[in-house]
Amino acid sequence: MATSSWLLLTYKVPPEPAAKRVALWRRLKGMGAVYLQNGVCLLPKTDDHVRGLKMIENGVHEMAGESVILETVALDRFQEEKVIARFKSDRDEAYREFIDKCGDFEAEIAKERAADHFTYAELEENDVDLKKLQGWFEKIRKLDFYGATLGAEAEERLRACEALLDAYAQQVFDAHDENR
């Protein structure tokens, strides 16, 4: 028997202005919603999602659109697994992009090391980049309702980036101690 309960939002909004439609789509994706088709999306049932969808419903009404929010469950375990797989797939896509950015971060540190560029300015710039990666990872993890496959790999890559920056920072500190 199906155990997960979801909130189903269906909505229809005027095509113009397009910016409002895009903002609506971004809000829903930012909550972690998966789209079953245009104007039909799902979120796991939580108090936060109920509140968020109620606010979105109000926004749809202000756009002269229509919306309905329903609580639903899958017909059977197979249907539930299909829905959960959609959530996991969306998160894995985000994790994949994140992992690529970790690769960019690692390449940047390698470039600085290869050029013997051990400055506080570079360290600060890379620290800012690492903080962006950390924040991005937390955003993805917050929306990873069902434990996507790439979550652990993404976390490992983030930890590797943190260790890499720590080692680079030590090289920067050592380089400046030698110059004094």
MARDO-772809 format. One record per residue: residue number from 1; chain; x, y, z of N, C-alpha, C, O in turn. Coordinates in nm, 2 decimals. Layout:
N
(r NUM,'A',(X,Y,Z),(X,Y,Z),(X,Y,Z),(X,Y,Z)),
...
//
This chain:
180
(r 1,'A',(0.08,-0.12,0.00),(0.00,0.00,0.00),(0.09,0.12,0.00),(0.19,0.13,0.06)),
(r 2,'A',(0.05,0.22,-0.07),(0.12,0.35,-0.08),(0.12,0.42,0.06),(0.03,0.42,0.13)),
(r 3,'A',(0.24,0.47,0.09),(0.26,0.54,0.22),(0.28,0.69,0.21),(0.25,0.76,0.31)),
(r 4,'A',(0.34,0.73,0.10),(0.37,0.88,0.09),(0.24,0.95,0.06),(0.16,0.91,-0.02)),
(r 5,'A',(0.23,1.07,0.11),(0.12,1.16,0.08),(0.18,1.29,0.02),(0.28,1.34,0.07)),
(r 6,'A',(0.12,1.33,-0.09),(0.17,1.45,-0.16),(0.07,1.56,-0.17),(-0.05,1.53,-0.16)),
(r 7,'A',(0.12,1.67,-0.20),(0.03,1.78,-0.23),(0.04,1.80,-0.38),(0.15,1.81,-0.44)),
(r 8,'A',(-0.08,1.80,-0.45),(-0.09,1.82,-0.59),(-0.14,1.96,-0.62),(-0.25,1.99,-0.57)),
(r 9,'A',(-0.06,2.03,-0.70),(-0.11,2.17,-0.74),(-0.13,2.17,-0.89),(-0.05,2.13,-0.96)),
(r 10,'A',(-0.25,2.21,-0.92),(-0.28,2.23,-1.07),(-0.31,2.38,-1.08),(-0.38,2.44,-1.00)),
(r 11,'A',(-0.25,2.44,-1.18),(-0.28,2.58,-1.20),(-0.28,2.62,-1.35),(-0.22,2.55,-1.43)),
(r 12,'A',(-0.35,2.72,-1.38),(-0.35,2.78,-1.51),(-0.34,2.93,-1.50),(-0.42,2.99,-1.42)),
(r 13,'A',(-0.24,2.99,-1.56),(-0.23,3.14,-1.55),(-0.22,3.19,-1.69),(-0.19,3.12,-1.79)),
(r 14,'A',(-0.25,3.32,-1.71),(-0.25,3.39,-1.84),(-0.11,3.38,-1.89),(-0.01,3.39,-1.82)),
(r 15,'A',(-0.09,3.37,-2.03),(0.04,3.37,-2.08),(0.13,3.49,-2.07),(0.25,3.49,-2.06)),
(r 16,'A',(0.06,3.60,-2.05),(0.13,3.73,-2.03),(0.09,3.79,-1.90),(-0.03,3.78,-1.86)),
(r 17,'A',(0.18,3.85,-1.83),(0.32,3.87,-1.86),(0.40,3.74,-1.83),(0.38,3.68,-1.73)),
(r 18,'A',(0.49,3.71,-1.92),(0.57,3.59,-1.91),(0.65,3.59,-1.78),(0.68,3.48,-1.72)),
(r 19,'A',(0.70,3.70,-1.74),(0.78,3.71,-1.62),(0.71,3.66,-1.49),(0.78,3.59,-1.41)),
(r 20,'A',(0.58,3.68,-1.48),(0.51,3.63,-1.37),(0.50,3.48,-1.37),(0.51,3.41,-1.27)),
(r 21,'A',(0.48,3.42,-1.49),(0.47,3.28,-1.51),(0.61,3.21,-1.47),(0.61,3.11,-1.40)),
(r 22,'A',(0.71,3.28,-1.52),(0.85,3.22,-1.49),(0.88,3.23,-1.34),(0.93,3.14,-1.28)),
(r 23,'A',(0.84,3.34,-1.28),(0.86,3.36,-1.13),(0.78,3.25,-1.06),(0.83,3.19,-0.96)),
(r 24,'A',(0.66,3.22,-1.10),(0.58,3.11,-1.04),(0.65,2.98,-1.05),(0.66,2.90,-0.95)),
(r 25,'A',(0.70,2.95,-1.17),(0.77,2.82,-1.20),(0.89,2.81,-1.11),(0.92,2.71,-1.05)),
(r 26,'A',(0.97,2.92,-1.10),(1.09,2.93,-1.01),(1.06,2.90,-0.87),(1.13,2.83,-0.80)),
(r 27,'A',(0.95,2.96,-0.82),(0.91,2.94,-0.68),(0.88,2.79,-0.65),(0.92,2.74,-0.55)),
(r 28,'A',(0.81,2.73,-0.74),(0.77,2.59,-0.73),(0.90,2.50,-0.73),(0.91,2.41,-0.65)),
(r 29,'A',(0.98,2.53,-0.83),(1.10,2.45,-0.84),(1.19,2.47,-0.72),(1.26,2.38,-0.67)),
(r 30,'A',(1.19,2.60,-0.67),(1.27,2.63,-0.55),(1.22,2.56,-0.42),(1.30,2.54,-0.33)),
(r 31,'A',(1.10,2.52,-0.43),(1.04,2.44,-0.31),(1.07,2.29,-0.33),(1.05,2.21,-0.24)),
(r 32,'A',(1.12,2.25,-0.45),(1.15,2.11,-0.48),(1.04,2.04,-0.55),(1.04,1.92,-0.56)),
(r 33,'A',(0.94,2.11,-0.61),(0.83,2.05,-0.68),(0.87,1.98,-0.80),(0.97,2.02,-0.87)),
(r 34,'A',(0.81,1.87,-0.83),(0.83,1.80,-0.96),(0.70,1.82,-1.04),(0.59,1.82,-0.99)),
(r 35,'A',(0.73,1.85,-1.17),(0.61,1.87,-1.26),(0.58,1.74,-1.33),(0.66,1.67,-1.38)),
(r 36,'A',(0.45,1.71,-1.32),(0.40,1.59,-1.39),(0.36,1.63,-1.54),(0.37,1.54,-1.63)),
(r 37,'A',(0.32,1.75,-1.55),(0.30,1.81,-1.69),(0.28,1.96,-1.66),(0.29,2.01,-1.55)),
(r 38,'A',(0.27,2.04,-1.77),(0.25,2.18,-1.75),(0.14,2.21,-1.66),(0.03,2.16,-1.67)),
(r 39,'A',(0.17,2.29,-1.56),(0.07,2.34,-1.46),(0.02,2.23,-1.36),(-0.08,2.25,-1.29)),
(r 40,'A',(0.09,2.12,-1.35),(0.06,2.02,-1.26),(0.19,1.97,-1.19),(0.27,1.91,-1.25)),
(r 41,'A',(0.19,2.00,-1.06),(0.32,1.96,-0.99),(0.28,1.90,-0.85),(0.17,1.91,-0.80)),
(r 42,'A',(0.39,1.83,-0.80),(0.37,1.75,-0.67),(0.48,1.80,-0.57),(0.59,1.83,-0.61)),
(r 43,'A',(0.45,1.80,-0.45),(0.54,1.81,-0.34),(0.51,1.72,-0.23),(0.39,1.68,-0.21)),
(r 44,'A',(0.60,1.67,-0.15),(0.57,1.59,-0.03),(0.48,1.67,0.06),(0.50,1.79,0.07)),
(r 45,'A',(0.39,1.61,0.13),(0.30,1.69,0.22),(0.38,1.71,0.35),(0.41,1.63,0.42)),
(r 46,'A',(0.40,1.84,0.37),(0.46,1.89,0.49),(0.39,2.02,0.52),(0.33,2.08,0.44)),
(r 47,'A',(0.40,2.07,0.65),(0.34,2.19,0.69),(0.39,2.31,0.61),(0.32,2.40,0.56)),
(r 48,'A',(0.53,2.31,0.59),(0.59,2.41,0.51),(0.54,2.42,0.37),(0.51,2.52,0.31)),
(r 49,'A',(0.52,2.30,0.31),(0.47,2.30,0.17),(0.33,2.34,0.16),(0.29,2.40,0.06)),
(r 50,'A',(0.25,2.30,0.26),(0.11,2.35,0.26),(0.10,2.50,0.26),(0.03,2.56,0.18)),
(r 51,'A',(0.18,2.56,0.35),(0.19,2.71,0.36),(0.24,2.77,0.23),(0.18,2.86,0.18)),
(r 52,'A',(0.34,2.71,0.18),(0.40,2.76,0.05),(0.30,2.76,-0.06),(0.29,2.85,-0.14)),
(r 53,'A',(0.23,2.65,-0.08),(0.14,2.63,-0.18),(0.02,2.72,-0.17),(-0.04,2.77,-0.26)),
(r 54,'A',(-0.02,2.75,-0.04),(-0.13,2.84,-0.02),(-0.09,2.98,-0.06),(-0.17,3.05,-0.12)),
(r 55,'A',(0.03,3.02,-0.04),(0.08,3.15,-0.08),(0.09,3.15,-0.24),(0.06,3.26,-0.30)),
(r 56,'A',(0.13,3.05,-0.30),(0.14,3.04,-0.44),(0.00,3.05,-0.50),(-0.03,3.11,-0.60)),
(r 57,'A',(-0.10,2.98,-0.44),(-0.24,2.98,-0.48),(-0.29,3.13,-0.48),(-0.36,3.17,-0.57)),
(r 58,'A',(-0.25,3.20,-0.38),(-0.29,3.34,-0.37),(-0.23,3.42,-0.48),(-0.29,3.51,-0.55)),
(r 59,'A',(-0.10,3.39,-0.51),(-0.03,3.46,-0.63),(-0.09,3.43,-0.76),(-0.11,3.51,-0.85)),
(r 60,'A',(-0.13,3.30,-0.78),(-0.20,3.26,-0.90),(-0.33,3.34,-0.92),(-0.37,3.38,-1.03)),
(r 61,'A',(-0.41,3.35,-0.81),(-0.53,3.43,-0.81),(-0.51,3.57,-0.85),(-0.58,3.63,-0.93)),
(r 62,'A',(-0.40,3.63,-0.79),(-0.36,3.77,-0.82),(-0.32,3.79,-0.97),(-0.33,3.90,-1.03)),
(r 63,'A',(-0.28,3.68,-1.03),(-0.24,3.68,-1.18),(-0.36,3.66,-1.26),(-0.35,3.64,-1.39)),
(r 64,'A',(-0.48,3.65,-1.20),(-0.61,3.62,-1.27),(-0.61,3.48,-1.33),(-0.66,3.45,-1.43)),
(r 65,'A',(-0.54,3.39,-1.25),(-0.53,3.25,-1.29),(-0.62,3.16,-1.20),(-0.69,3.22,-1.11)),
(r 66,'A',(-0.61,3.03,-1.22),(-0.69,2.94,-1.15),(-0.60,2.83,-1.09),(-0.50,2.80,-1.15)),
(r 67,'A',(-0.63,2.78,-0.97),(-0.54,2.68,-0.91),(-0.63,2.59,-0.82),(-0.73,2.64,-0.76)),
(r 68,'A',(-0.58,2.47,-0.80),(-0.64,2.38,-0.70),(-0.53,2.30,-0.63),(-0.43,2.26,-0.70)),
(r 69,'A',(-0.54,2.29,-0.50),(-0.44,2.21,-0.43),(-0.51,2.09,-0.37),(-0.62,2.11,-0.30)),
(r 70,'A',(-0.46,1.98,-0.39),(-0.52,1.85,-0.34),(-0.41,1.77,-0.26),(-0.29,1.78,-0.29)),
(r 71,'A',(-0.46,1.70,-0.17),(-0.37,1.60,-0.10),(-0.40,1.47,-0.17),(-0.51,1.43,-0.19)),
(r 72,'A',(-0.29,1.40,-0.20),(-0.31,1.27,-0.28),(-0.21,1.17,-0.24),(-0.11,1.20,-0.18)),
(r 73,'A',(-0.24,1.04,-0.27),(-0.15,0.93,-0.25),(-0.15,0.85,-0.38),(-0.24,0.86,-0.46)),
(r 74,'A',(-0.04,0.77,-0.40),(-0.03,0.69,-0.52),(-0.13,0.58,-0.51),(-0.17,0.53,-0.40)),
(r 75,'A',(-0.17,0.53,-0.62),(-0.27,0.42,-0.63),(-0.21,0.29,-0.57),(-0.28,0.21,-0.51)),
(r 76,'A',(-0.08,0.27,-0.60),(-0.01,0.15,-0.55),(0.14,0.18,-0.53),(0.19,0.29,-0.56)),
(r 77,'A',(0.21,0.08,-0.48),(0.36,0.10,-0.46),(0.43,0.13,-0.59),(0.52,0.21,-0.58)),
(r 78,'A',(0.39,0.07,-0.70),(0.46,0.10,-0.82),(0.45,0.25,-0.86),(0.54,0.31,-0.91)),
(r 79,'A',(0.33,0.30,-0.85),(0.30,0.44,-0.88),(0.38,0.53,-0.78),(0.44,0.63,-0.83)),
(r 80,'A',(0.38,0.50,-0.66),(0.46,0.57,-0.56),(0.61,0.57,-0.59),(0.67,0.68,-0.59)),
(r 81,'A',(0.66,0.46,-0.63),(0.80,0.45,-0.67),(0.83,0.54,-0.79),(0.94,0.59,-0.80)),
(r 82,'A',(0.74,0.54,-0.89),(0.76,0.63,-1.01),(0.77,0.78,-0.96),(0.85,0.85,-1.02)),
(r 83,'A',(0.68,0.82,-0.87),(0.69,0.96,-0.83),(0.82,0.98,-0.75),(0.88,1.09,-0.78)),
(r 84,'A',(0.85,0.90,-0.66),(0.98,0.92,-0.59),(1.10,0.92,-0.68),(1.19,1.00,-0.66)),
(r 85,'A',(1.09,0.83,-0.78),(1.20,0.83,-0.88),(1.21,0.97,-0.95),(1.32,1.01,-0.98)),
(r 86,'A',(1.10,1.04,-0.98),(1.10,1.17,-1.04),(1.17,1.27,-0.95),(1.25,1.35,-0.99)),
(r 87,'A',(1.14,1.27,-0.82),(1.20,1.35,-0.72),(1.35,1.33,-0.72),(1.43,1.42,-0.72)),
(r 88,'A',(1.39,1.20,-0.71),(1.53,1.17,-0.70),(1.61,1.21,-0.83),(1.72,1.26,-0.82)),
(r 89,'A',(1.54,1.19,-0.94),(1.60,1.23,-1.07),(1.63,1.38,-1.08),(1.74,1.42,-1.12)),
(r 90,'A',(1.53,1.46,-1.03),(1.55,1.61,-1.03),(1.67,1.64,-0.94),(1.75,1.73,-0.97)),
(r 91,'A',(1.68,1.58,-0.82),(1.79,1.61,-0.73),(1.92,1.56,-0.79),(2.02,1.63,-0.77)),
(r 92,'A',(1.92,1.44,-0.85),(2.05,1.40,-0.91),(2.10,1.49,-1.02),(2.22,1.51,-1.03)),
(r 93,'A',(2.01,1.55,-1.09),(2.04,1.65,-1.19),(2.11,1.77,-1.13),(2.21,1.82,-1.18)),
(r 94,'A',(2.06,1.81,-1.02),(2.12,1.93,-0.94),(2.25,1.88,-0.88),(2.35,1.96,-0.89)),
(r 95,'A',(2.26,1.77,-0.83),(2.38,1.72,-0.77),(2.49,1.70,-0.88),(2.61,1.74,-0.86)),
(r 96,'A',(2.45,1.66,-1.00),(2.55,1.64,-1.11),(2.61,1.78,-1.15),(2.73,1.79,-1.16)),
(r 97,'A',(2.52,1.88,-1.16),(2.57,2.01,-1.19),(2.66,2.06,-1.07),(2.77,2.12,-1.10)),
(r 98,'A',(2.63,2.04,-0.95),(2.71,2.07,-0.84),(2.85,2.01,-0.84),(2.95,2.07,-0.82)),
(r 99,'A',(2.85,1.88,-0.87),(2.97,1.80,-0.88),(3.06,1.86,-0.99),(3.18,1.87,-0.97)),
(r 100,'A',(3.00,1.90,-1.10),(3.08,1.97,-1.21),(3.14,2.10,-1.16),(3.26,2.12,-1.19)),
(r 101,'A',(3.07,2.17,-1.08),(3.12,2.30,-1.02),(3.23,2.27,-0.92),(3.33,2.35,-0.91)),
(r 102,'A',(3.22,2.16,-0.85),(3.33,2.12,-0.76),(3.46,2.09,-0.84),(3.57,2.13,-0.80)),
(r 103,'A',(3.44,2.03,-0.96),(3.56,2.01,-1.05),(3.62,2.14,-1.09),(3.74,2.15,-1.10)),
(r 104,'A',(3.53,2.24,-1.12),(3.59,2.37,-1.16),(3.66,2.43,-1.04),(3.77,2.49,-1.07)),
(r 105,'A',(3.61,2.42,-0.92),(3.68,2.47,-0.81),(3.82,2.41,-0.79),(3.92,2.47,-0.77)),
(r 106,'A',(3.82,2.27,-0.80),(3.95,2.20,-0.79),(4.05,2.24,-0.90),(4.17,2.26,-0.87)),
(r 107,'A',(4.00,2.26,-1.02),(4.09,2.31,-1.13),(4.14,2.45,-1.10),(4.26,2.47,-1.13)),
(r 108,'A',(4.06,2.53,-1.04),(4.11,2.67,-1.01),(4.22,2.66,-0.91),(4.32,2.73,-0.92)),
(r 109,'A',(4.20,2.58,-0.81),(4.31,2.57,-0.70),(4.44,2.51,-0.77),(4.55,2.56,-0.74)),
(r 110,'A',(4.42,2.41,-0.85),(4.53,2.35,-0.92),(4.61,2.45,-1.01),(4.73,2.45,-1.01)),
(r 111,'A',(4.53,2.54,-1.07),(4.59,2.64,-1.16),(4.67,2.74,-1.07),(4.78,2.78,-1.11)),
(r 112,'A',(4.62,2.78,-0.96),(4.69,2.87,-0.87),(4.82,2.81,-0.82),(4.92,2.87,-0.81)),
(r 113,'A',(4.81,2.68,-0.78),(4.93,2.61,-0.73),(5.03,2.60,-0.84),(5.15,2.62,-0.82)),
(r 114,'A',(4.99,2.56,-0.96),(5.08,2.55,-1.07),(5.16,2.68,-1.11),(5.27,2.68,-1.15)),
(r 115,'A',(5.09,2.79,-1.09),(5.15,2.92,-1.11),(5.22,2.98,-0.99),(5.27,3.09,-0.99)),
(r 116,'A',(5.23,2.90,-0.88),(5.29,2.95,-0.76),(5.22,3.08,-0.72),(5.29,3.18,-0.68)),
(r 117,'A',(5.09,3.09,-0.73),(5.02,3.21,-0.70),(4.95,3.19,-0.56),(4.84,3.15,-0.55)),
(r 118,'A',(5.03,3.22,-0.46),(4.99,3.20,-0.32),(4.96,3.34,-0.25),(5.04,3.38,-0.17)),
(r 119,'A',(4.85,3.40,-0.29),(4.82,3.54,-0.23),(4.70,3.53,-0.15),(4.61,3.44,-0.17)),
(r 120,'A',(4.69,3.63,-0.06),(4.57,3.64,0.02),(4.45,3.67,-0.06),(4.33,3.62,-0.03)),
(r 121,'A',(4.46,3.75,-0.17),(4.35,3.78,-0.25),(4.30,3.66,-0.32),(4.17,3.64,-0.33)),
(r 122,'A',(4.38,3.57,-0.37),(4.34,3.45,-0.43),(4.27,3.36,-0.33),(4.17,3.29,-0.36)),
(r 123,'A',(4.33,3.35,-0.21),(4.27,3.27,-0.10),(4.13,3.32,-0.07),(4.04,3.24,-0.05)),
(r 124,'A',(4.12,3.45,-0.06),(3.98,3.51,-0.03),(3.88,3.48,-0.14),(3.77,3.44,-0.11)),
(r 125,'A',(3.93,3.49,-0.26),(3.84,3.46,-0.38),(3.79,3.32,-0.38),(3.68,3.29,-0.40)),
(r 126,'A',(3.89,3.23,-0.35),(3.85,3.09,-0.35),(3.77,3.05,-0.23),(3.68,2.96,-0.23)),
(r 127,'A',(3.79,3.12,-0.12),(3.70,3.10,0.00),(3.56,3.14,-0.03),(3.47,3.08,0.02)),
(r 128,'A',(3.54,3.25,-0.10),(3.41,3.30,-0.14),(3.34,3.19,-0.23),(3.23,3.16,-0.21)),
(r 129,'A',(3.42,3.14,-0.32),(3.37,3.03,-0.41),(3.33,2.91,-0.33),(3.23,2.84,-0.36)),
(r 130,'A',(3.41,2.87,-0.23),(3.38,2.75,-0.15),(3.25,2.78,-0.07),(3.16,2.69,-0.06)),
(r 131,'A',(3.23,2.90,-0.02),(3.11,2.93,0.05),(2.99,2.92,-0.04),(2.88,2.88,0.01)),
(r 132,'A',(3.00,2.96,-0.16),(2.89,2.95,-0.26),(2.86,2.80,-0.28),(2.74,2.76,-0.29)),
(r 133,'A',(2.96,2.72,-0.30),(2.94,2.57,-0.31),(2.87,2.51,-0.19),(2.78,2.43,-0.20)),
(r 134,'A',(2.91,2.56,-0.07),(2.85,2.50,0.05),(2.70,2.54,0.06),(2.62,2.46,0.10)),
(r 135,'A',(2.67,2.67,0.03),(2.54,2.71,0.03),(2.45,2.64,-0.07),(2.34,2.60,-0.05)),
(r 136,'A',(2.51,2.62,-0.19),(2.44,2.55,-0.30),(2.41,2.41,-0.26),(2.30,2.36,-0.28)),
(r 137,'A',(2.51,2.34,-0.20),(2.49,2.20,-0.15),(2.37,2.20,-0.05),(2.29,2.11,-0.06)),
(r 138,'A',(2.37,2.29,0.04),(2.27,2.29,0.14),(2.13,2.31,0.08),(2.03,2.25,0.12)),
(r 139,'A',(2.12,2.39,-0.02),(1.99,2.41,-0.09),(1.95,2.29,-0.16),(1.83,2.25,-0.15)),
(r 140,'A',(2.04,2.22,-0.22),(2.00,2.09,-0.29),(1.96,1.99,-0.19),(1.86,1.92,-0.20)),
(r 141,'A',(2.04,1.98,-0.08),(2.01,1.87,0.02),(1.88,1.90,0.09),(1.80,1.80,0.12)),
(r 142,'A',(1.84,2.03,0.11),(1.71,2.06,0.17),(1.60,2.01,0.08),(1.49,1.97,0.13)),
(r 143,'A',(1.62,2.01,-0.05),(1.51,1.96,-0.14),(1.52,1.81,-0.18),(1.44,1.76,-0.25)),
(r 144,'A',(1.62,1.75,-0.12),(1.64,1.60,-0.15),(1.56,1.52,-0.05),(1.61,1.47,0.04)),
(r 145,'A',(1.43,1.52,-0.08),(1.33,1.46,0.01),(1.34,1.31,0.02),(1.30,1.25,0.12)),
(r 146,'A',(1.40,1.24,-0.08),(1.40,1.09,-0.08),(1.54,1.03,-0.10),(1.55,0.91,-0.13)),
(r 147,'A',(1.64,1.11,-0.07),(1.78,1.05,-0.08),(1.83,1.02,-0.22),(1.84,0.90,-0.25)),
(r 148,'A',(1.85,1.12,-0.30),(1.89,1.09,-0.44),(2.03,1.02,-0.44),(2.11,1.03,-0.35)),
(r 149,'A',(2.05,0.95,-0.54),(2.17,0.86,-0.56),(2.30,0.94,-0.55),(2.39,0.89,-0.48)),
(r 150,'A',(2.31,1.06,-0.60),(2.43,1.13,-0.61),(2.46,1.22,-0.49),(2.56,1.29,-0.48)),
(r 151,'A',(2.37,1.22,-0.39),(2.39,1.30,-0.27),(2.52,1.27,-0.20),(2.59,1.37,-0.16)),
(r 152,'A',(2.55,1.15,-0.17),(2.67,1.11,-0.10),(2.79,1.15,-0.18),(2.89,1.21,-0.12)),
(r 153,'A',(2.79,1.13,-0.31),(2.91,1.17,-0.39),(2.93,1.32,-0.39),(3.04,1.37,-0.38)),
(r 154,'A',(2.82,1.40,-0.40),(2.82,1.54,-0.39),(2.88,1.59,-0.26),(2.96,1.68,-0.25)),
(r 155,'A',(2.84,1.53,-0.15),(2.89,1.56,-0.02),(3.04,1.53,-0.01),(3.12,1.61,0.04)),
(r 156,'A',(3.08,1.42,-0.06),(3.22,1.38,-0.06),(3.31,1.49,-0.14),(3.41,1.53,-0.10)),
(r 157,'A',(3.25,1.53,-0.26),(3.32,1.62,-0.34),(3.33,1.76,-0.27),(3.44,1.83,-0.27)),
(r 158,'A',(3.23,1.80,-0.20),(3.23,1.92,-0.12),(3.34,1.91,-0.01),(3.42,2.00,0.01)),
(r 159,'A',(3.34,1.80,0.06),(3.44,1.78,0.17),(3.58,1.79,0.11),(3.68,1.84,0.17)),
(r 160,'A',(3.60,1.73,-0.01),(3.73,1.73,-0.08),(3.77,1.88,-0.11),(3.89,1.91,-0.10)),
(r 161,'A',(3.67,1.96,-0.16),(3.70,2.10,-0.19),(3.74,2.17,-0.06),(3.83,2.26,-0.07)),
(r 162,'A',(3.67,2.14,0.05),(3.70,2.21,0.17),(3.85,2.17,0.21),(3.92,2.26,0.26)),
(r 163,'A',(3.88,2.05,0.20),(4.02,2.00,0.24),(4.12,2.07,0.14),(4.23,2.11,0.19)),
(r 164,'A',(4.09,2.08,0.02),(4.18,2.14,-0.08),(4.20,2.28,-0.05),(4.32,2.33,-0.06)),
(r 165,'A',(4.10,2.35,-0.01),(4.11,2.50,0.02),(4.20,2.51,0.15),(4.28,2.60,0.16)),
(r 166,'A',(4.17,2.42,0.25),(4.25,2.43,0.37),(4.40,2.41,0.34),(4.49,2.48,0.39)),
(r 167,'A',(4.43,2.31,0.25),(4.57,2.29,0.21),(4.63,2.41,0.14),(4.74,2.45,0.16)),
(r 168,'A',(4.55,2.47,0.05),(4.60,2.59,-0.03),(4.62,2.70,0.07),(4.71,2.78,0.06)),
(r 169,'A',(4.53,2.72,0.17),(4.54,2.83,0.26),(4.67,2.81,0.34),(4.74,2.91,0.36)),
(r 170,'A',(4.71,2.69,0.38),(4.83,2.67,0.45),(4.95,2.71,0.36),(5.05,2.76,0.41)),
(r 171,'A',(4.94,2.68,0.23),(5.05,2.72,0.14),(5.06,2.87,0.13),(5.17,2.92,0.12)),
(r 172,'A',(4.95,2.94,0.13),(4.95,3.08,0.12),(5.01,3.14,0.25),(5.09,3.23,0.24)),
(r 173,'A',(4.97,3.08,0.37),(5.03,3.13,0.49),(5.18,3.10,0.50),(5.26,3.19,0.54)),
(r 174,'A',(5.22,2.99,0.45),(5.36,2.95,0.45),(5.44,3.04,0.36),(5.55,3.09,0.39)),
(r 175,'A',(5.38,3.08,0.24),(5.45,3.16,0.15),(5.47,3.30,0.20),(5.57,3.37,0.18)),
(r 176,'A',(5.38,3.35,0.28),(5.39,3.48,0.34),(5.48,3.49,0.46),(5.54,3.59,0.48)),
(r 177,'A',(5.49,3.38,0.53),(5.58,3.37,0.64),(5.73,3.37,0.59),(5.82,3.43,0.65)),
(r 178,'A',(5.75,3.31,0.47),(5.89,3.30,0.42),(5.93,3.44,0.37),(6.05,3.47,0.37)),
(r 179,'A',(5.84,3.52,0.33),(5.87,3.65,0.27),(5.90,3.76,0.38),(5.95,3.87,0.35)),
(r 180,'A',(5.88,3.73,0.50),(5.90,3.83,0.61),(6.04,3.83,0.66),(6.07,3.91,0.75)),
//
